[in-house]
Amino acid sequence: MYRAVPGRPPVHRVPLRRLVSGPPPAPDRVFYHNIWLRGPNSPQIEGLVPRLRRLDCYLTMVSNQWLLRAVEFRALMAASHVRNQAVVGRAGRRYRSMLAHRSEQIAYFPGRIVAQLDDPAFSEREVALLNRPNVAVFVMTSDRAVERFRSMGVDKPSYVLPLGSEVESLSDAAVASVRTRHRRSPDEVVVGYIASTLRLDGDRHAEEPLHNVEHLLALWNEIRARAPKARLWLIGAASERLRARVAGRDDVLLLGTVPQPEALPYVAAFDIALYPRAKDQGVRASKIADHMGAGVPTVSYDYEVVGDLRESGAGLLAKTPAEFVDAVVRLVDDEPERRRLAAVARRAGAERDWRVLIPRFERDVLDVYLV
């Protein structure tokens, strides 16, 4: 079972049977329905949903075992029309308002809706759903995403909720413990990357840019040749190909999977965080919020997915692989600059602490649009 992050309350789950029996919900309660993994979910959803006091969460639980999870998730998505009609449609008879994280749910709920699209497709269908009369406001993670929907014809009020970070899970003791266990010397400069899985070309699912580290290793070979005191920490489930590739190397440390509640202290133990994704996703990356929350400077390619870095100045952005390597080498050799960027990241990360974002979201969105 997935362990809760310290300071995060449990999700207020309500049995699905309550949609057909039992006392009606209080008028201020907000309906919420989603597929929920028995393990890490979307960091933004998992950080937000348990902390919103007015939510009644009707969750369809999915296994944490990857094969069973894949089968269950695909089956649920294939039957999404039937499920939404049965769950969301029924909720419309008992609830006045809903928080929707999946745009297709909008079509089934007659009451007031706050639409927060975690992974928008920016499709004409989404535009039509957002423009429905009962959608009170749509919530995005950046101004640029809002403007994109505006350019497509969405005319509803909007709200920007930045990607949050579990800053409350950080402690000096936890970070010190990670450093003591894994740093070889005080002079070592730790360059880190974290993903749920780490793959090489030829591995299953290696086409996913977040999980393929071929490009990262190519960059690292050049970085290490110019910065011998640097060491690469890779956090995530490494494939057999990757283990064989780095076997015997003392400049690469495979740390394996770190449960999400324990991951942020590992990130905080980095001196430099990497985000070497070679393709722009468009939607901002939750990893960048964690890097800032942990107070770690980041080197990345200059894409919209890392817009938070550009706006905060909490890292260095490169246009080419050569610039990427130069930026990392520069930070390895320049401790004062690392410290300066770390301080900038820490200040920006404090604004993404869920303890700051949640009261704002409740005050500015739920209490205004779902009265």
C-alpha positions in Angstrom: 0.0 0.0 0.0 1.2 3.5 -0.8 2.5 5.3 2.2 1.2 8.8 2.9 3.4 11.8 2.8 3.9 13.3 6.3 1.6 16.2 6.8 -0.8 15.1 4.0 -4.3 14.0 5.2 -5.8 10.8 3.8 -8.2 11.0 0.9 -11.8 11.5 2.1 -13.2 8.4 0.3 -16.9 7.9 0.1 -18.4 4.5 -0.9 -20.0 4.6 -4.3 -23.2 3.2 -2.8 -23.7 6.5 -1.1 -24.8 7.9 -4.5 -28.0 5.8 -4.3 -28.6 5.5 -0.6 -27.9 7.2 2.7 -28.4 10.8 3.8 -27.9 13.5 1.2 -24.6 15.4 1.3 -24.5 18.9 2.8 -25.0 21.7 0.2 -21.4 22.8 0.4 -19.9 19.4 -0.3 -18.1 19.0 -3.7 -18.3 15.8 -5.7 -15.1 14.3 -7.1 -14.6 11.1 -9.1 -11.4 9.7 -10.5 -9.5 6.5 -11.2 -7.1 6.2 -8.2 -4.0 4.0 -8.2 -3.1 2.0 -5.1 0.3 3.7 -5.4 1.6 7.0 -6.7 -0.8 9.0 -8.8 -0.3 12.2 -10.7 1.7 14.4 -8.2 -0.6 17.4 -8.8 -3.8 15.5 -8.2 -2.3 13.5 -5.3 -1.1 16.7 -3.6 -4.3 18.6 -4.1 -7.2 16.2 -3.7 -6.6 14.9 -0.1 -6.1 18.4 1.2 -9.3 19.9 -0.1 -11.7 19.8 2.9 -14.9 20.1 0.9 -14.3 17.2 -1.4 -16.2 13.9 -1.3 -14.1 11.5 -3.3 -15.8 8.6 -5.0 -12.7 6.8 -6.3 -12.4 3.7 -8.5 -9.3 2.0 -7.1 -6.7 0.3 -9.4 -4.0 -2.1 -8.4 -0.4 -1.1 -7.8 0.9 -4.1 -9.6 2.0 -2.8 -13.0 0.5 -5.6 -15.2 -2.8 -5.8 -13.4 -2.9 -2.0 -13.2 -2.4 -1.6 -17.0 -5.2 -4.1 -17.7 -7.6 -2.5 -15.2 -6.8 1.1 -16.3 -7.4 0.3 -20.0 -10.6 -1.5 -19.2 -11.9 1.5 -17.1 -10.9 4.0 -19.8 -12.6 1.9 -22.5 -15.8 1.9 -20.5 -15.5 5.6 -19.4 -18.8 6.5 -21.0 -20.7 3.9 -19.0 -18.8 4.6 -15.8 -19.3 8.4 -16.1 -22.9 8.0 -16.8 -23.4 5.7 -13.8 -21.2 7.6 -11.3 -21.0 11.2 -12.4 -24.6 11.3 -13.8 -25.9 9.8 -10.6 -23.9 12.3 -8.5 -25.6 15.1 -10.4 -28.9 14.2 -8.6 -27.3 14.6 -5.2 -24.5 17.2 -5.5 -24.7 20.8 -6.6 -21.0 21.1 -7.6 -18.1 19.1 -8.8 -14.3 19.3 -9.2 -13.5 17.7 -12.6 -10.0 16.5 -13.4 -11.1 14.7 -16.6 -12.8 16.8 -19.2 -15.2 14.1 -20.4 -16.9 14.2 -16.9 -18.3 17.6 -17.7 -20.8 16.2 -20.1 -22.5 14.1 -17.4 -22.8 16.6 -14.5 -25.6 19.3 -14.5 -24.4 21.3 -11.5 -21.6 23.9 -11.1 -18.2 22.7 -12.2 -14.6 23.7 -11.5 -12.6 22.1 -14.4 -9.0 21.4 -13.6 -7.4 19.6 -16.5 -4.4 17.8 -15.2 -3.3 16.6 -18.7 -5.1 18.7 -21.3 -5.3 17.6 -24.9 -6.2 21.2 -26.1 -8.8 19.6 -28.4 -11.9 21.1 -29.9 -13.9 18.7 -27.7 -12.3 20.1 -24.6 -13.0 23.6 -25.7 -16.7 22.8 -26.2 -16.9 21.1 -22.8 -15.2 24.0 -21.0 -17.6 26.5 -22.7 -20.7 24.7 -21.3 -22.8 27.1 -19.2 -22.4 25.1 -15.9 -18.5 25.3 -16.0 -17.7 28.1 -13.7 -14.0 28.3 -14.0 -11.1 26.3 -15.6 -7.8 25.8 -13.8 -4.4 25.4 -15.4 -0.8 25.2 -14.2 0.5 28.1 -16.2 -0.6 31.3 -17.9 0.5 30.0 -21.2 -1.9 27.0 -21.0 -4.7 29.4 -20.2 -3.8 31.6 -23.2 -3.8 28.5 -25.4 -7.3 27.7 -24.5 -8.3 31.4 -24.9 -6.9 31.4 -28.4 -9.1 28.3 -29.1 -12.2 30.1 -28.0 -12.7 29.3 -24.3 -14.3 32.3 -22.7 -14.7 31.2 -19.1 -12.9 32.7 -16.0 -9.6 31.0 -15.4 -7.2 30.4 -12.5 -3.6 29.4 -12.5 -2.6 26.8 -9.8 1.2 26.2 -10.0 2.5 22.7 -9.7 2.9 22.0 -6.0 5.6 20.2 -4.0 5.5 18.2 -0.8 7.9 20.6 1.0 6.5 19.5 4.4 8.0 16.1 3.9 11.5 17.6 3.9 13.7 17.7 7.1 17.3 18.4 7.6 17.7 15.0 9.2 16.3 13.2 6.3 18.5 15.0 3.8 21.6 14.5 6.0 20.8 10.8 6.2 20.7 10.4 2.4 24.0 12.3 2.1 25.7 10.3 4.8 24.7 7.0 3.2 25.5 7.7 -0.4 28.1 10.5 -0.8 31.7 9.2 -0.9 33.4 12.4 0.1 32.5 16.1 1.0 34.1 17.2 -2.2 31.9 15.1 -4.4 29.4 17.1 -6.5 26.2 15.1 -6.9 24.3 15.5 -10.2 21.0 13.7 -10.1 18.0 12.5 -12.1 14.8 10.8 -10.9 12.1 9.0 -12.8 9.8 6.0 -11.9 11.7 3.8 -14.5 15.0 4.2 -16.3 15.2 2.6 -19.7 17.6 2.4 -22.7 16.9 1.9 -26.4 15.5 -1.6 -26.9 13.9 -1.8 -23.5 10.1 -2.0 -23.1 8.5 1.5 -23.1 11.8 3.1 -24.0 10.0 5.4 -26.4 8.8 7.5 -23.4 11.2 10.4 -23.1 10.9 10.8 -19.4 12.1 7.2 -18.9 14.7 6.8 -21.6 18.2 7.8 -20.3 20.2 7.1 -23.5 20.5 10.9 -24.1 21.3 11.5 -20.5 24.1 9.0 -20.5 25.6 10.5 -23.6 25.6 13.9 -22.0 27.0 12.5 -18.8 30.0 11.0 -20.6 31.0 14.5 -21.8 30.2 16.1 -18.4 32.3 13.5 -16.5 35.3 13.9 -18.8 35.4 17.6 -18.0 34.2 17.5 -14.4 35.9 14.5 -12.7 34.6 15.3 -9.2 31.0 15.0 -10.3 29.0 11.8 -9.8 25.6 10.9 -11.3 22.8 9.6 -9.1 20.0 7.8 -11.0 16.8 7.2 -9.0 14.2 4.8 -10.4 13.7 1.2 -11.5 16.7 0.5 -13.8 16.4 -1.9 -16.6 18.8 -4.8 -17.0 20.3 -3.1 -20.0 21.0 0.0 -18.0 22.5 -2.1 -15.1 24.8 -3.8 -17.6 25.8 -0.5 -19.2 27.0 1.1 -16.0 28.3 -2.0 -14.3 31.8 -1.3 -12.8 31.5 2.5 -13.2 32.2 4.5 -10.1 30.8 7.7 -11.6 27.2 6.5 -11.8 25.2 5.3 -8.8 22.0 3.4 -9.3 19.8 4.0 -6.3 16.8 2.0 -7.4 13.2 2.9 -6.7 12.6 5.4 -3.9 8.9 5.5 -2.6 7.4 8.9 -3.5 7.0 10.0 0.2 10.8 9.5 0.6 11.9 10.9 -2.7 12.2 14.6 -2.0 15.0 14.3 0.6 17.0 12.4 -2.1 16.4 15.3 -4.5 17.4 17.8 -1.8 20.7 15.8 -1.5 21.5 16.6 -5.2 23.9 19.5 -5.8 22.5 19.8 -9.4 19.3 18.3 -10.8 19.0 17.4 -14.4 16.0 17.5 -16.7 17.4 16.4 -20.0 14.2 15.7 -21.8 14.8 16.1 -25.5 11.2 16.8 -26.5 8.8 19.4 -25.2 5.6 18.0 -23.6 4.0 21.5 -23.4 2.4 20.8 -19.9 4.7 21.9 -17.1 6.6 19.2 -15.3 6.0 18.3 -11.6 9.6 17.3 -11.3 10.6 20.9 -11.7 8.3 21.9 -8.8 10.0 19.3 -6.7 13.5 20.5 -7.7 12.6 24.0 -6.6 10.8 22.7 -3.5 14.0 20.9 -2.5 16.1 24.0 -3.2 18.2 22.5 -6.0 19.3 24.3 -9.2 18.2 22.5 -12.4 19.8 22.3 -15.8 17.4 21.6 -18.6 16.6 22.2 -22.2 14.7 25.4 -22.8 11.1 24.2 -23.3 7.7 25.2 -22.1 7.6 22.1 -19.9 10.2 23.9 -17.7 8.6 27.3 -17.9 8.8 27.5 -14.1 12.6 27.5 -14.3 12.6 30.3 -16.8 10.2 32.4 -14.8 11.9 31.9 -11.5 15.5 31.9 -12.6 16.1 28.7 -10.5 18.3 27.0 -13.1 20.1 27.1 -16.4 18.4 26.5 -19.7 20.2 25.2 -22.8 19.4 25.2 -26.5 21.8 22.4 -27.6 23.5 19.4 -26.1 26.8 21.3 -26.0 25.2 24.1 -24.0 23.7 21.6 -21.7 27.1 20.0 -21.0 28.7 23.4 -20.6 26.0 24.5 -18.1 26.5 21.4 -15.9 30.3 21.6 -15.9 30.0 25.3 -15.0 27.9 24.6 -12.0 30.1 21.7 -10.9 33.1 24.0 -10.9 31.4 27.1 -9.4 30.2 26.4 -5.9 29.1 30.1 -5.2 26.9 30.0 -8.3 25.4 26.7 -7.2 24.6 28.2 -3.9 23.1 31.3 -5.5 20.8 29.3 -7.7 19.9 27.0 -4.9 18.7 30.0 -2.8 16.6 31.2 -5.8 15.1 27.7 -6.2 14.3 27.5 -2.5 12.5 30.8 -2.6 10.5 29.8 -5.6 9.8 26.4 -4.1 8.4 27.9 -1.0 5.6 29.4 -3.1 4.8 25.9 -4.4 4.4 24.4 -0.9 1.0 22.8 -0.7 0.5 24.5 2.7 0.6 27.8 0.7 -1.3 26.7 -2.4 -4.3 24.9 -0.8 -5.6 27.9 1.2 -5.4 30.0 -1.9 -7.2 27.5 -4.0 -10.0 27.0 -1.5 -10.4 30.8 -1.0 -10.0 31.9 -4.6 -11.7 29.1 -6.4 -13.9 26.7 -4.4 -15.3 29.4 -2.1 -15.9 31.8 -5.0 -17.2 29.6 -7.8 -18.8 26.7 -5.8 -20.7 28.7 -3.2 
